[in-house]
Structures are given as structure tokens and as C-alpha cells.
Amino acid sequence: MLDQISETTSSDLSADGSSELDITFALAQACFSKNDWEGVCHHLKRALELAPENPSSHLFFAYALFSLGDISKSIRHFDLAILHEKNPQSIEDLKLQLFSTPHITLKGFFQGAHAPERQIFMSAAVDLIKSHPAPFRLLEIGSYAGSSLLTWANAAENFLDGECHITCVDPWGESGADLYNSNMTKTLISERAYQVFCHNASLNRENVRVTPMRGTSSDILPTFEPNSFNLIYIDGNHHYADVLHDIVESAKLLKSGGIICGDDLEFQLFQCEQEFVENNKTADFIKEPKSGELFHPGVTLAVAEYFGEVSNFAGFWAMQKSSNGFEKISLNEATGLRPPIWPREFHKRITAYFEDSDELGRLI
């Protein structure tokens, strides 16, 4: 990508007559080659102070900003590069190419990186109930930068004949940003996560419509009509009280025959020491004492308290609503989809997992 960007502008930096500019731009290029986007931006800010109409500086800056998730500023600097370049067609083509593909470089984007097979089970859940009348309505609680949204949209595009309406509920940093690691907190507070989400949400086919609703689930879920969603996915705050609230409210919103599901159920309650889980229900991600493996005690306790034992597929849990309450599901006859945007190493792990698993009907 460095060579491609370098070839898109015809300007000669030394023509500006500034050795400082040459040095600054060279430092930015060195950071660029290492994918150090913060470093690129640091040096190019100075380069643009020295030569504000230099298209190469604007172009490199635009790409670095996009990689950081600062979408709006990236667009602005792409446009400035186009404005100041004598032959801008190559820059216009690069901008079109970049902004027509999903953004996956934001830190923390692959939230399911530790268990990519869960994305397969998510898509299979859509296949399981694809015969529901259109429009298929899906509610996602907790979206961050849109990794799971892209999985849902891909499943909808491949499995559903009619329209799919996906509603995504997330504060996107307006509250709760401090619940995450420092990198995710930074991207939430800076608005980068929300900008990346909106970018990714804009790339869906015509049959998929995405509606972001910015706020907490406690404020937004009660505003929806009962029995209005075919599938509800819970992946918000993992503390016990919040998970239980999301389950209780979602159960009201789910249509009969629909699926309520969620992430991060590494252990069910019957597999753990119940007293330990109850004493740590406000913890996020800690070691389970019997196995020594990390788990989310709040998810474990809330799911067990509402449903008892649930269907669980490598941490992706799911239950189907019926006239008698909620029942377990099987995905033995369902098809799961590989996320097309995921890196090669994740696909290797997915392949290895399903070579030893009989939980899925078919993987494509």
C-alpha cells in the first residue's frame, strides 16, 4: 500500500525548497512503513504547516487518519490532496477503493479474535430461522466498531430473501467507555469507534438496512414494541445486573420462534463454583478457579438465572422462544458462513475448530 500511495501523486517534495519538509516527510514515511499511524499523523501535521498545499502530505495523512478510524478528517484530507494534485484521478480511485471496503484496522475491532468460530455460529442462527416473514428484524446490543454487524449483514445477504432491518444499540463512548481496555476506551472517547461503525454500516447491500441508536440499553430497549424482533444479540456491558436487564427486556421484544443469543458464555453455571460466580458477578473477565481459564462471571450468572442451562457453542449462547417459554436450539442442520473480511490466521483457526466439531451442519 505504501508503494501504491507513493505513486498516486506527481509532486516533488523537494520542490518546496524546504529541507525540514523533506526530513519531516521522510520520518512520516518511515512510520507509515511500520503501520505507526499515530506517528504518521504527528509528522505530517508539521509537514502540512510547512507546505499546506502539498498533495502527497494530504494523501499520506488521509490514509493514516482512515486507519486510525478518524473517517471525517480522512475524507477532508483526501479531498485536499485531490484539490492540489495536478492529475488527481489516481487519488480519486484510491479514495473510492478505500471507502468502499470494510474498516478492520481499528484497535480492538476483532472483538471475537480469541474465538472466531463464534462468528460462524452467529450466521448459522440466522440460517436456522431464515423462513421468518420479511422484513427480518435483528437487534444488536453492543456494537463497538461493527465487527459483529458485518457478520449479521453477511448472513442476511446470503440467507434471507427479503429485507433485513438491523438495529444497533450502543453508547459509543457517551457512557461506559471506562469499562474497556485503554485502547478501546481511547477509540470510544475520540469518536473513532462510532465513525468506523457508521462507515461499516454504510457498506451493506440494498436488502440490509442498519439503524444505530446511540444510548444505553436501559434507556433504549424499553422504547421498542413488544414481539418486534426475530433475533436479538446481547453483547453489551458484561456485569451481571446489566446482562440480566438486557435478557429480561429482550425476552419481551422477541417474536415467537425468534432467537435470543449472546456472546462470552465461556462457562455455564453448573460448570463453575456457584459461590465464586456470585461473589464476582460485577467482575468483567477473570479466571475461573476450577479450570484456570478466563470467563465472564456476570454473563454466566445472568444467563443461568433467567434460562437455566442454554445452548452454548464455544461461548456463543442461544435460546429460541416458543409458546411454552424458551427452548434450546440445534445448529446441526444449519449453514455457517466464514466472515469474508477476517484475516487468514482466523480462517485457519475456524477450519481447525470445525474439523473436530459436529455442532454445525455445513461451513461455507
N, C-alpha and C positions, 0 to 999 in steps of 0.2 A: 504493500500500500504506500510505503514511503516513496518508492520509485514512481508509482502512478501519480501521486500528488506532485512530486517534483517536476514531472513532465507536463503538467497542465498549465503552467504559466510561462510566458515568454520573457518576463522581466529579468534583468540582471541586477542583483542587489548591489554590486559594487558601483553601478552607475549612479547610485545616490550619493557617492562621494564620501561615505562615512565608514571608516574602519570600525568604529564602535558598532555600527549596524551589522557589518559583516560578522563580527565576533559574536554579537548577541544572537543573530540568526543561526550561526553555527552551533551555539550552545542549545538552542531550541531544537535543531535537527538531531543533535545527539540524544536529547531527551525523547524525541519522537521515536527514534530507532529502538528505544528501550520501553516504549509504551508508558512513559512517565508523563502523563497528560497534564498533571499539575505543574511540572517543570516546564513543559512546552508553553503553557499559558503565562507562567511567570516571566520567561524570557521574551515572549512575543509582545507582551504588554509594553515592554521597553522598546522593542523594535518598532512598534507602531507609533510610539511617541516620537521616535527619530524620523520615521518615514510613514506618515499616516495614510498615504495613498499607494503603498506598495502591495500589489495583489498577492504576492507569494506569502507575505506575513499574514494577510487576512485569511488566505486559504488554509495554511497550516493551523492557524488559530481556530478557524471554523471546525476543522476536523477534530482537534483536541477537545474543544468545547462539546461537540457531539458525543465523543467518547466518555466524557465526564457526566453526560446527561443534562447539560445546560443547553437544551434544544433551542430555545428562543434566541439566545445570543449566537448560537451556531448559525442559525438562519441569517441573522443580521450580517455576520462576517462573510458568509458565503456570498451574500448579495453585494457586499462592498468589494470582494475580490472580483466578482463579475463586472461591477461598475468600472473598476480601474484597470482591468485587463484588456489589452488591445484585441485579442482573439479569444473571447470568453466561452466558446462553445464547449471546450473540454471541461471547464469548471462547471458549467450548467449540467453536463452529462454526469459528472461525478456527484453533484448535489442530488440529482434525480435518483441515481443509483443508491446513494446512502440513505436517503429519506424514504425509499420505497421498500426497505428491508427492516426486520425487527431489530431493536436495540438490545444487545445482550451483554454489553461490556460494563454496565454499572455494577459497582461492588455490591455483592450480596444478591445479585439478580437471580442466580440459580439457587433459590431457596431450598430446593429438593436435591441439591447436589450429593448429599450423603446417602440418598435413597432414590435414585432416578426412576426406579421401577414403579414408584407410586404414580408417576405421570401416566403410565400405561394403564393402570387400574382406573384412574380418573376418566380417561377416554372410554374405557370399557363400560363404565357406569352409564355413560350417555348412550352407547350402543344397546345396552340392556333395555332401556325404556324409549327407544327411538320411535316406537309406534304411537306415542302420545300425540294427540292432535296439535297442529301448529296454531299459534306460534309456541314453540318450546321456550319456556321461561326458566332461566337459571339465575340463582342468586349466589354471589360470592362474597363472603365476609372476611376481609383481609386480602388485599391485592398487591401491596407494595408497588413494584415496577412492572407487573403484568406477566410474570413467568407463567403462572397457572392460567391466567386469562388466555394466553396463546394456546395452551393445551385444550381448554374448553372450546375455543373458537375453531381449532383444527378438527376436533371431534364433531362439532356441529356442521362444519363444512363438508365433512366426509360421510357422516351418518344420517343427517336429517334432510328430509325432502323439502320441508317448508322453512319458514323463518325461525330464527333463534334470537331471543332478546336476553342479553346478559346484563344484569345489574350488579355493580361492584361497589361495596360499602367499605370505606377506609378513611381514617382521619388524614392520612398522608402528611403527618407531621404537625397538624394543628393541635394534636394532643397525643400523649403516649409515645413520643419519639424516644424518650429516655429508657424505654423498655428493651431496646435492642442494643447490639454491639455498637462501638464507636463509629465504624464506617457507615452502618445503616442509619444511625442517628444523624450523622452529618448530611447524608443524602436526603433524608426526610426534611430536616430543618431548612436546607437550602432550596427546597422545591424540586430538586433534580429527580427524585423518585416519581413525583407526580407528573413531571414533564415527560419522563420516559414512558410511564404508564399511558399517558394520553397519546404519545407517538405510536406505541404498540397497538393501542386500541383502534387507531385510525386505519390499520392495515388490513382489516378483515374484508371478506367477500361480501357481496350485496345481501346475502341471506342472514348475516350476523350483524346485529345492532348492539352496541355497547353503551351503557349509561353509567358513568361514575357518579356516586353520591358521596360527597365528602363530609364525613362526620363519624361519630362513634356509633356502634351498633345499638347501644342502649337508647340513643336518640332516634335513630332512623328506622330500625325494624318495626317498632310499634305503628309506624305510619303506613305500612303496607296492608293491603286487603288480605284477610284470611284465605287459605286454599288457593293461592295465586301462583305458586311456583312448582315446576316439575322436578327440579333438582336444586338443593341448597348445599353449599360447600362452606364449612366453617374452618377458618384458619386465621383468626384474629388474635387477640390477647389470650395467652395460654394459661393464665391464672384461673383457678377453679371457679370462682364466682362468675367471671366473665364468660368462661366456656359454658357453664350451666345456663346462664342467661341466654346465650346465643342458641343453645339447643332448645330451651323451652319456647322461646319466641319463634324459632324456625319451625318447630313442630306444628305450630298454629298456621304458619304460612304455606305449608307444603300440601299439594294436592294429593288425593288418594291415588295410590300407585306410584307416587313420586319417591325419590331417594333423598335422604338426608345423609351427609357424609362429612368427613373432615380429615385433617392431617395430624401427624405427630402423636399417634397412639402406639408407642413402641411396646408398651406392656398393658394388658388388661388387668383389672384389679385383682382377679383371682390368681394372677401370676406373681403378685407382689405381697409384701408385708403391709397389710391394710393400715396399721397404726402409723407406719413410716409415711405412707402416702398422705394420710390425713394430716399429719404433723407438718408436711412440706407442701401443702396444696397451693400456697402462694409463691412457691419457687417456680422458676421457669424451666431450667434444663439442668438436671442433677443426676448423680449416679444412683442407680437402683442397687440396694445393698446386696441382694442375693446373687445377681449376675455381674455387678460391677459395670454395667452398661448405662449410658446416658438415657434419660427419659424425661417426659413432661408429666409430673405428678398431677397437675391441675387438670389436664386432659383425661388422664386415667381415671381420676375420681369422678369428675363430672359425667363422663360417658357412662360409667358403671352405675352411678346414682340414678340416672334417667332411664337407661335402657337395660342395665344388666350386661350380660355378655353380648357382644356385637360381632358382625362380620368384620374381619380385620385382614388386610392384605399388605403385609410389610409396613404397617404403620398407617395406611390409608383405611379408615373405618367407614362403614356404610350400613344403613338400615332402610327398609322400604316400608312405606305407610300403607296400611290396609284397613279394612272396616273393623278389624279386631285389634288395631294398635300398630305396632311396628314389628317387622319380621326381618330375619337375616336374609342376605342375598347370596347367590352364587354367580360367579362370572365364568363358569365352565363352558358356557355356550356363547360367550360374548367375545368380540374382537377388540383388541387394544392397538393403539396407534403409537408408533415411535414419534416423539416430538421432532419435527424436521430441523429445528434451529439448534438442537443440543449438540455440544461438541462430540468429537469421535470417541473420546475416552468414556463418556457417559453411555454411548451406544454399546460399547464393549461390555460395560457393566450390566446393561439391560439384557444383552444377549446371554451373558453368563448366568444371570439370575433365572431367566425363563427356560434355560436348558435343564435346570433342576427343579422347576416348578410346574405343578399341574393345576394351578389356580385359574388359568386363563384358557379360553377356547382357542384363540388364534392371535398371533402377533404379526402385524404388518408394518 
